[in-house]
Amino acid sequence: MKDTNRNEELESLENDLNIEDVTNEQINDIDQEKESANLAEDFEKKFEDLNDSYLRLHAEFDNYRRRTMKEKADLLKTGNEKAILGVLTIVDDFERALPNIPDDAREGVELIYSKFLNFLAQNGVKEIDALGETFDTEKHEAITTVPAQSEDQKDKVIDCIQKGYTLNDKVIRFPKVIVAK
């Protein structure tokens, strides 16, 4: 009987050990599942971070490309601005000289003058018409002011000392004007 009790005790202990083994295996399985879940979350977070970084970098590159294309287009539009400004001083000299040229030489000088004007027009240069306009600091440079002779003349450009010009809608030289106050 003692042997039977002892056998039963041993079986009971073995069952307890088996249960503990099974429980330990289940705990190990659960731990592995938790680790797998944590790894999956880590990979998911890393993926989201990398994807976000990629999207930001892509957007930044697109903005850079657009900006450089715009700058290049602007440079092509106004790249010859310095040369045009040099030609404008020559045109100013022609305009000052034309009234004082004798009639026999006037035709040739006027031909050269008109060629300069055609060159400027072909390159997108336009004269800013200032005379009689309301004075605008965005378009005109006031040299001096004079008293207005009537209310209609107040804040109007009454004389233009030097013509102004635009190059492809960008002011490259402001007209120098006299304003009535």
CNS distance restraints for C-alpha pairs under 8 A (distance, minus, plus):
assign (resid   1 and name CA) (resid   5 and name CA) 6.14 0.50 0.50
assign (resid   2 and name CA) (resid   6 and name CA) 5.89 0.50 0.50
assign (resid   3 and name CA) (resid   7 and name CA) 5.92 0.50 0.50
assign (resid   4 and name CA) (resid   8 and name CA) 6.07 0.50 0.50
assign (resid   5 and name CA) (resid   9 and name CA) 6.03 0.50 0.50
assign (resid   6 and name CA) (resid  10 and name CA) 6.08 0.50 0.50
assign (resid   7 and name CA) (resid  11 and name CA) 6.04 0.50 0.50
assign (resid   8 and name CA) (resid  12 and name CA) 5.95 0.50 0.50
assign (resid   9 and name CA) (resid  13 and name CA) 6.07 0.50 0.50
assign (resid  10 and name CA) (resid  14 and name CA) 6.02 0.50 0.50
assign (resid  11 and name CA) (resid  15 and name CA) 6.02 0.50 0.50
assign (resid  12 and name CA) (resid  16 and name CA) 6.13 0.50 0.50
assign (resid  13 and name CA) (resid  17 and name CA) 6.08 0.50 0.50
assign (resid  14 and name CA) (resid  18 and name CA) 5.97 0.50 0.50
assign (resid  15 and name CA) (resid  19 and name CA) 5.94 0.50 0.50
assign (resid  16 and name CA) (resid  20 and name CA) 6.07 0.50 0.50
assign (resid  17 and name CA) (resid  21 and name CA) 5.98 0.50 0.50
assign (resid  18 and name CA) (resid  22 and name CA) 5.97 0.50 0.50
assign (resid  19 and name CA) (resid  23 and name CA) 5.88 0.50 0.50
assign (resid  20 and name CA) (resid  24 and name CA) 5.86 0.50 0.50
assign (resid  21 and name CA) (resid  25 and name CA) 6.02 0.50 0.50
assign (resid  22 and name CA) (resid  26 and name CA) 6.07 0.50 0.50
assign (resid  23 and name CA) (resid  27 and name CA) 6.03 0.50 0.50
assign (resid  24 and name CA) (resid  28 and name CA) 6.02 0.50 0.50
assign (resid  25 and name CA) (resid  29 and name CA) 6.03 0.50 0.50
assign (resid  26 and name CA) (resid  30 and name CA) 6.05 0.50 0.50
assign (resid  27 and name CA) (resid  31 and name CA) 6.05 0.50 0.50
assign (resid  28 and name CA) (resid  32 and name CA) 6.08 0.50 0.50
assign (resid  29 and name CA) (resid  33 and name CA) 6.12 0.50 0.50
assign (resid  30 and name CA) (resid  34 and name CA) 6.13 0.50 0.50
assign (resid  31 and name CA) (resid  35 and name CA) 6.13 0.50 0.50
assign (resid  32 and name CA) (resid  36 and name CA) 6.02 0.50 0.50
assign (resid  33 and name CA) (resid  37 and name CA) 6.01 0.50 0.50
assign (resid  34 and name CA) (resid  38 and name CA) 6.03 0.50 0.50
assign (resid  35 and name CA) (resid  39 and name CA) 6.01 0.50 0.50
assign (resid  36 and name CA) (resid  40 and name CA) 6.02 0.50 0.50
assign (resid  37 and name CA) (resid  41 and name CA) 6.13 0.50 0.50
assign (resid  38 and name CA) (resid  42 and name CA) 6.03 0.50 0.50
assign (resid  39 and name CA) (resid  43 and name CA) 6.01 0.50 0.50
assign (resid  40 and name CA) (resid  44 and name CA) 5.97 0.50 0.50
assign (resid  41 and name CA) (resid  45 and name CA) 6.05 0.50 0.50
assign (resid  42 and name CA) (resid  46 and name CA) 6.03 0.50 0.50
assign (resid  43 and name CA) (resid  47 and name CA) 5.90 0.50 0.50
assign (resid  44 and name CA) (resid  48 and name CA) 6.15 0.50 0.50
assign (resid  45 and name CA) (resid  49 and name CA) 6.12 0.50 0.50
assign (resid  46 and name CA) (resid  50 and name CA) 6.07 0.50 0.50
assign (resid  47 and name CA) (resid  51 and name CA) 5.90 0.50 0.50
assign (resid  48 and name CA) (resid  52 and name CA) 5.96 0.50 0.50
assign (resid  49 and name CA) (resid  53 and name CA) 6.08 0.50 0.50
assign (resid  50 and name CA) (resid  54 and name CA) 6.01 0.50 0.50
assign (resid  51 and name CA) (resid  55 and name CA) 6.14 0.50 0.50
assign (resid  52 and name CA) (resid  56 and name CA) 6.17 0.50 0.50
assign (resid  53 and name CA) (resid  57 and name CA) 6.08 0.50 0.50
assign (resid  54 and name CA) (resid  58 and name CA) 6.00 0.50 0.50
assign (resid  55 and name CA) (resid  59 and name CA) 6.13 0.50 0.50
assign (resid  56 and name CA) (resid  60 and name CA) 6.05 0.50 0.50
assign (resid  57 and name CA) (resid  61 and name CA) 6.09 0.50 0.50
assign (resid  58 and name CA) (resid  62 and name CA) 6.22 0.50 0.50
assign (resid  59 and name CA) (resid  63 and name CA) 6.21 0.50 0.50
assign (resid  60 and name CA) (resid  64 and name CA) 6.14 0.50 0.50
assign (resid  61 and name CA) (resid  65 and name CA) 6.09 0.50 0.50
assign (resid  62 and name CA) (resid  66 and name CA) 6.19 0.50 0.50
assign (resid  63 and name CA) (resid  67 and name CA) 6.02 0.50 0.50
assign (resid  64 and name CA) (resid  68 and name CA) 6.11 0.50 0.50
assign (resid  65 and name CA) (resid  69 and name CA) 6.14 0.50 0.50
assign (resid  66 and name CA) (resid  70 and name CA) 6.15 0.50 0.50
assign (resid  67 and name CA) (resid  71 and name CA) 6.11 0.50 0.50
assign (resid  68 and name CA) (resid  72 and name CA) 5.98 0.50 0.50
assign (resid  69 and name CA) (resid  73 and name CA) 6.15 0.50 0.50
assign (resid  70 and name CA) (resid  74 and name CA) 6.09 0.50 0.50
assign (resid  71 and name CA) (resid  75 and name CA) 6.01 0.50 0.50
assign (resid  72 and name CA) (resid  76 and name CA) 6.19 0.50 0.50
assign (resid  73 and name CA) (resid  77 and name CA) 6.16 0.50 0.50
assign (resid  74 and name CA) (resid  78 and name CA) 6.05 0.50 0.50
assign (resid  74 and name CA) (resid  79 and name CA) 7.69 0.50 0.50
assign (resid  75 and name CA) (resid  79 and name CA) 4.84 0.50 0.50
assign (resid  76 and name CA) (resid  80 and name CA) 7.86 0.50 0.50
assign (resid  77 and name CA) (resid 168 and name CA) 6.85 0.50 0.50
assign (resid  78 and name CA) (resid 167 and name CA) 6.92 0.50 0.50
assign (resid  78 and name CA) (resid 168 and name CA) 7.52 0.50 0.50
assign (resid  80 and name CA) (resid  84 and name CA) 6.18 0.50 0.50
assign (resid  81 and name CA) (resid  85 and name CA) 6.14 0.50 0.50
assign (resid  81 and name CA) (resid 167 and name CA) 7.44 0.50 0.50
assign (resid  81 and name CA) (resid 172 and name CA) 7.32 0.50 0.50
assign (resid  82 and name CA) (resid  86 and name CA) 6.45 0.50 0.50
assign (resid  83 and name CA) (resid  87 and name CA) 6.41 0.50 0.50
assign (resid  84 and name CA) (resid  88 and name CA) 6.18 0.50 0.50
assign (resid  84 and name CA) (resid 120 and name CA) 7.37 0.50 0.50
assign (resid  85 and name CA) (resid  89 and name CA) 6.64 0.50 0.50
assign (resid  85 and name CA) (resid 172 and name CA) 7.62 0.50 0.50
assign (resid  85 and name CA) (resid 173 and name CA) 7.94 0.50 0.50
assign (resid  86 and name CA) (resid  90 and name CA) 6.85 0.50 0.50
assign (resid  87 and name CA) (resid  91 and name CA) 6.31 0.50 0.50
assign (resid  87 and name CA) (resid 116 and name CA) 7.65 0.50 0.50
assign (resid  88 and name CA) (resid  92 and name CA) 6.15 0.50 0.50
assign (resid  89 and name CA) (resid  93 and name CA) 6.28 0.50 0.50
assign (resid  90 and name CA) (resid  94 and name CA) 6.28 0.50 0.50
assign (resid  91 and name CA) (resid  95 and name CA) 6.22 0.50 0.50
assign (resid  91 and name CA) (resid 113 and name CA) 6.85 0.50 0.50
assign (resid  91 and name CA) (resid 116 and name CA) 6.94 0.50 0.50
assign (resid  91 and name CA) (resid 117 and name CA) 7.67 0.50 0.50
assign (resid  92 and name CA) (resid  96 and name CA) 6.31 0.50 0.50
assign (resid  93 and name CA) (resid  97 and name CA) 6.06 0.50 0.50
assign (resid  94 and name CA) (resid  98 and name CA) 5.88 0.50 0.50
assign (resid  94 and name CA) (resid 109 and name CA) 7.96 0.50 0.50
assign (resid  94 and name CA) (resid 113 and name CA) 6.47 0.50 0.50
assign (resid  95 and name CA) (resid  99 and name CA) 7.65 0.50 0.50
assign (resid  96 and name CA) (resid 100 and name CA) 7.85 0.50 0.50
assign (resid  97 and name CA) (resid 101 and name CA) 6.40 0.50 0.50
assign (resid  98 and name CA) (resid 106 and name CA) 7.09 0.50 0.50
assign (resid  98 and name CA) (resid 109 and name CA) 7.52 0.50 0.50
assign (resid  98 and name CA) (resid 110 and name CA) 7.49 0.50 0.50
assign (resid 101 and name CA) (resid 105 and name CA) 6.63 0.50 0.50
assign (resid 101 and name CA) (resid 106 and name CA) 5.81 0.50 0.50
assign (resid 102 and name CA) (resid 106 and name CA) 6.09 0.50 0.50
assign (resid 103 and name CA) (resid 107 and name CA) 7.42 0.50 0.50
assign (resid 105 and name CA) (resid 109 and name CA) 6.55 0.50 0.50
assign (resid 106 and name CA) (resid 110 and name CA) 5.97 0.50 0.50
assign (resid 107 and name CA) (resid 111 and name CA) 6.20 0.50 0.50
assign (resid 108 and name CA) (resid 112 and name CA) 6.44 0.50 0.50
assign (resid 109 and name CA) (resid 113 and name CA) 6.10 0.50 0.50
assign (resid 110 and name CA) (resid 114 and name CA) 6.04 0.50 0.50
assign (resid 111 and name CA) (resid 115 and name CA) 6.29 0.50 0.50
assign (resid 112 and name CA) (resid 116 and name CA) 6.42 0.50 0.50
assign (resid 113 and name CA) (resid 117 and name CA) 6.40 0.50 0.50
assign (resid 114 and name CA) (resid 118 and name CA) 6.12 0.50 0.50
assign (resid 115 and name CA) (resid 119 and name CA) 6.10 0.50 0.50
assign (resid 116 and name CA) (resid 120 and name CA) 6.28 0.50 0.50
assign (resid 117 and name CA) (resid 121 and name CA) 6.22 0.50 0.50
assign (resid 118 and name CA) (resid 122 and name CA) 6.10 0.50 0.50
assign (resid 119 and name CA) (resid 123 and name CA) 6.38 0.50 0.50
assign (resid 120 and name CA) (resid 124 and name CA) 6.56 0.50 0.50
assign (resid 120 and name CA) (resid 125 and name CA) 5.14 0.50 0.50
assign (resid 120 and name CA) (resid 126 and name CA) 7.58 0.50 0.50
assign (resid 121 and name CA) (resid 125 and name CA) 5.13 0.50 0.50
assign (resid 121 and name CA) (resid 126 and name CA) 6.46 0.50 0.50
assign (resid 123 and name CA) (resid 167 and name CA) 7.78 0.50 0.50
assign (resid 124 and name CA) (resid 166 and name CA) 7.89 0.50 0.50
assign (resid 124 and name CA) (resid 167 and name CA) 5.44 0.50 0.50
assign (resid 124 and name CA) (resid 168 and name CA) 5.22 0.50 0.50
assign (resid 125 and name CA) (resid 165 and name CA) 6.51 0.50 0.50
assign (resid 125 and name CA) (resid 166 and name CA) 5.50 0.50 0.50
assign (resid 125 and name CA) (resid 167 and name CA) 4.51 0.50 0.50
assign (resid 125 and name CA) (resid 168 and name CA) 6.53 0.50 0.50
assign (resid 126 and name CA) (resid 165 and name CA) 5.50 0.50 0.50
assign (resid 126 and name CA) (resid 166 and name CA) 5.26 0.50 0.50
assign (resid 126 and name CA) (resid 167 and name CA) 6.58 0.50 0.50
assign (resid 127 and name CA) (resid 163 and name CA) 7.04 0.50 0.50
assign (resid 127 and name CA) (resid 164 and name CA) 5.94 0.50 0.50
assign (resid 127 and name CA) (resid 165 and name CA) 4.48 0.50 0.50
assign (resid 127 and name CA) (resid 166 and name CA) 6.47 0.50 0.50
assign (resid 128 and name CA) (resid 163 and name CA) 6.97 0.50 0.50
assign (resid 128 and name CA) (resid 164 and name CA) 5.18 0.50 0.50
assign (resid 128 and name CA) (resid 165 and name CA) 5.23 0.50 0.50
assign (resid 128 and name CA) (resid 166 and name CA) 6.83 0.50 0.50
assign (resid 128 and name CA) (resid 175 and name CA) 7.07 0.50 0.50
assign (resid 129 and name CA) (resid 133 and name CA) 7.88 0.50 0.50
assign (resid 129 and name CA) (resid 163 and name CA) 7.98 0.50 0.50
assign (resid 129 and name CA) (resid 164 and name CA) 7.78 0.50 0.50
assign (resid 130 and name CA) (resid 140 and name CA) 7.50 0.50 0.50
assign (resid 130 and name CA) (resid 157 and name CA) 6.54 0.50 0.50
assign (resid 130 and name CA) (resid 160 and name CA) 6.93 0.50 0.50
assign (resid 130 and name CA) (resid 175 and name CA) 7.05 0.50 0.50
assign (resid 130 and name CA) (resid 177 and name CA) 7.73 0.50 0.50
assign (resid 131 and name CA) (resid 157 and name CA) 5.39 0.50 0.50
assign (resid 131 and name CA) (resid 158 and name CA) 5.94 0.50 0.50
assign (resid 131 and name CA) (resid 159 and name CA) 6.03 0.50 0.50
assign (resid 131 and name CA) (resid 160 and name CA) 6.31 0.50 0.50
assign (resid 132 and name CA) (resid 156 and name CA) 5.84 0.50 0.50
assign (resid 132 and name CA) (resid 157 and name CA) 5.14 0.50 0.50
assign (resid 132 and name CA) (resid 158 and name CA) 5.88 0.50 0.50
assign (resid 133 and name CA) (resid 156 and name CA) 5.59 0.50 0.50
assign (resid 133 and name CA) (resid 157 and name CA) 5.59 0.50 0.50
assign (resid 134 and name CA) (resid 155 and name CA) 5.80 0.50 0.50
assign (resid 134 and name CA) (resid 156 and name CA) 4.38 0.50 0.50
assign (resid 134 and name CA) (resid 157 and name CA) 6.19 0.50 0.50
assign (resid 135 and name CA) (resid 139 and name CA) 7.90 0.50 0.50
assign (resid 135 and name CA) (resid 140 and name CA) 6.67 0.50 0.50
assign (resid 135 and name CA) (resid 155 and name CA) 5.61 0.50 0.50
assign (resid 135 and name CA) (resid 156 and name CA) 5.34 0.50 0.50
assign (resid 135 and name CA) (resid 157 and name CA) 5.79 0.50 0.50
assign (resid 135 and name CA) (resid 179 and name CA) 6.91 0.50 0.50
assign (resid 136 and name CA) (resid 140 and name CA) 5.72 0.50 0.50
assign (resid 137 and name CA) (resid 141 and name CA) 6.52 0.50 0.50
assign (resid 137 and name CA) (resid 142 and name CA) 7.99 0.50 0.50
assign (resid 139 and name CA) (resid 171 and name CA) 7.68 0.50 0.50
assign (resid 139 and name CA) (resid 174 and name CA) 6.28 0.50 0.50
assign (resid 139 and name CA) (resid 175 and name CA) 7.47 0.50 0.50
assign (resid 140 and name CA) (resid 164 and name CA) 7.98 0.50 0.50
assign (resid 140 and name CA) (resid 174 and name CA) 5.43 0.50 0.50
assign (resid 140 and name CA) (resid 175 and name CA) 5.32 0.50 0.50
assign (resid 140 and name CA) (resid 176 and name CA) 6.42 0.50 0.50
assign (resid 140 and name CA) (resid 177 and name CA) 6.80 0.50 0.50
assign (resid 141 and name CA) (resid 174 and name CA) 5.93 0.50 0.50
assign (resid 141 and name CA) (resid 175 and name CA) 5.92 0.50 0.50
assign (resid 141 and name CA) (resid 176 and name CA) 4.87 0.50 0.50
assign (resid 141 and name CA) (resid 177 and name CA) 6.06 0.50 0.50
assign (resid 142 and name CA) (resid 176 and name CA) 5.84 0.50 0.50
assign (resid 142 and name CA) (resid 177 and name CA) 4.98 0.50 0.50
assign (resid 142 and name CA) (resid 178 and name CA) 5.80 0.50 0.50
assign (resid 142 and name CA) (resid 179 and name CA) 6.57 0.50 0.50
assign (resid 143 and name CA) (resid 176 and name CA) 6.02 0.50 0.50
assign (resid 143 and name CA) (resid 177 and name CA) 5.68 0.50 0.50
assign (resid 143 and name CA) (resid 178 and name CA) 5.77 0.50 0.50
assign (resid 144 and name CA) (resid 177 and name CA) 7.34 0.50 0.50
assign (resid 144 and name CA) (resid 178 and name CA) 5.18 0.50 0.50
assign (resid 144 and name CA) (resid 179 and name CA) 6.50 0.50 0.50
assign (resid 145 and name CA) (resid 178 and name CA) 5.56 0.50 0.50
assign (resid 145 and name CA) (resid 179 and name CA) 4.69 0.50 0.50
assign (resid 145 and name CA) (resid 180 and name CA) 5.56 0.50 0.50
assign (resid 145 and name CA) (resid 181 and name CA) 6.30 0.50 0.50
assign (resid 146 and name CA) (resid 178 and name CA) 7.23 0.50 0.50
assign (resid 146 and name CA) (resid 179 and name CA) 6.30 0.50 0.50
assign (resid 146 and name CA) (resid 180 and name CA) 4.95 0.50 0.50
assign (resid 146 and name CA) (resid 181 and name CA) 6.03 0.50 0.50
assign (resid 147 and name CA) (resid 180 and name CA) 5.46 0.50 0.50
assign (resid 147 and name CA) (resid 181 and name CA) 5.10 0.50 0.50
assign (resid 148 and name CA) (resid 153 and name CA) 5.65 0.50 0.50
assign (resid 148 and name CA) (resid 154 and name CA) 5.58 0.50 0.50
assign (resid 148 and name CA) (resid 180 and name CA) 4.68 0.50 0.50
assign (resid 148 and name CA) (resid 181 and name CA) 5.17 0.50 0.50
assign (resid 149 and name CA) (resid 153 and name CA) 6.77 0.50 0.50
assign (resid 150 and name CA) (resid 154 and name CA) 7.03 0.50 0.50
assign (resid 153 and name CA) (resid 157 and name CA) 7.99 0.50 0.50
assign (resid 153 and name CA) (resid 158 and name CA) 7.69 0.50 0.50
assign (resid 153 and name CA) (resid 180 and name CA) 6.12 0.50 0.50
assign (resid 153 and name CA) (resid 181 and name CA) 7.71 0.50 0.50
assign (resid 154 and name CA) (resid 180 and name CA) 5.31 0.50 0.50
assign (resid 154 and name CA) (resid 181 and name CA) 5.01 0.50 0.50
assign (resid 155 and name CA) (resid 179 and name CA) 6.12 0.50 0.50
assign (resid 155 and name CA) (resid 180 and name CA) 5.41 0.50 0.50
assign (resid 155 and name CA) (resid 181 and name CA) 5.49 0.50 0.50
assign (resid 156 and name CA) (resid 179 and name CA) 5.68 0.50 0.50
assign (resid 156 and name CA) (resid 180 and name CA) 5.67 0.50 0.50
assign (resid 156 and name CA) (resid 181 and name CA) 7.85 0.50 0.50
assign (resid 157 and name CA) (resid 177 and name CA) 6.35 0.50 0.50
assign (resid 157 and name CA) (resid 178 and name CA) 5.83 0.50 0.50
assign (resid 157 and name CA) (resid 179 and name CA) 4.61 0.50 0.50
assign (resid 157 and name CA) (resid 180 and name CA) 6.50 0.50 0.50
assign (resid 158 and name CA) (resid 177 and name CA) 7.55 0.50 0.50
assign (resid 158 and name CA) (resid 178 and name CA) 5.90 0.50 0.50
assign (resid 158 and name CA) (resid 179 and name CA) 5.80 0.50 0.50
assign (resid 158 and name CA) (resid 180 and name CA) 6.43 0.50 0.50
assign (resid 159 and name CA) (resid 177 and name CA) 5.72 0.50 0.50
assign (resid 159 and name CA) (resid 178 and name CA) 5.16 0.50 0.50
assign (resid 159 and name CA) (resid 179 and name CA) 7.32 0.50 0.50
assign (resid 160 and name CA) (resid 175 and name CA) 6.85 0.50 0.50
assign (resid 160 and name CA) (resid 176 and name CA) 5.94 0.50 0.50
assign (resid 160 and name CA) (resid 177 and name CA) 4.38 0.50 0.50
assign (resid 160 and name CA) (resid 178 and name CA) 6.33 0.50 0.50
assign (resid 161 and name CA) (resid 175 and name CA) 7.50 0.50 0.50
assign (resid 161 and name CA) (resid 176 and name CA) 5.36 0.50 0.50
assign (resid 161 and name CA) (resid 177 and name CA) 5.55 0.50 0.50
assign (resid 161 and name CA) (resid 178 and name CA) 7.41 0.50 0.50
assign (resid 162 and name CA) (resid 175 and name CA) 5.55 0.50 0.50
assign (resid 162 and name CA) (resid 176 and name CA) 5.04 0.50 0.50
assign (resid 162 and name CA) (resid 177 and name CA) 7.18 0.50 0.50
assign (resid 163 and name CA) (resid 173 and name CA) 7.98 0.50 0.50
assign (resid 163 and name CA) (resid 174 and name CA) 7.37 0.50 0.50
assign (resid 163 and name CA) (resid 175 and name CA) 4.66 0.50 0.50
assign (resid 163 and name CA) (resid 176 and name CA) 6.68 0.50 0.50
assign (resid 164 and name CA) (resid 171 and name CA) 7.78 0.50 0.50
assign (resid 164 and name CA) (resid 172 and name CA) 7.69 0.50 0.50
assign (resid 164 and name CA) (resid 173 and name CA) 4.96 0.50 0.50
assign (resid 164 and name CA) (resid 174 and name CA) 4.49 0.50 0.50
assign (resid 164 and name CA) (resid 175 and name CA) 3.70 0.50 0.50
assign (resid 164 and name CA) (resid 176 and name CA) 7.19 0.50 0.50
assign (resid 165 and name CA) (resid 171 and name CA) 6.05 0.50 0.50
assign (resid 165 and name CA) (resid 172 and name CA) 5.94 0.50 0.50
assign (resid 165 and name CA) (resid 173 and name CA) 5.25 0.50 0.50
assign (resid 165 and name CA) (resid 174 and name CA) 6.58 0.50 0.50
assign (resid 165 and name CA) (resid 175 and name CA) 7.32 0.50 0.50
assign (resid 166 and name CA) (resid 170 and name CA) 5.10 0.50 0.50
assign (resid 166 and name CA) (resid 171 and name CA) 4.18 0.50 0.50
assign (resid 166 and name CA) (resid 172 and name CA) 5.35 0.50 0.50
assign (resid 166 and name CA) (resid 173 and name CA) 6.90 0.50 0.50
assign (resid 167 and name CA) (resid 171 and name CA) 6.29 0.50 0.50
assign (resid 167 and name CA) (resid 172 and name CA) 6.25 0.50 0.50
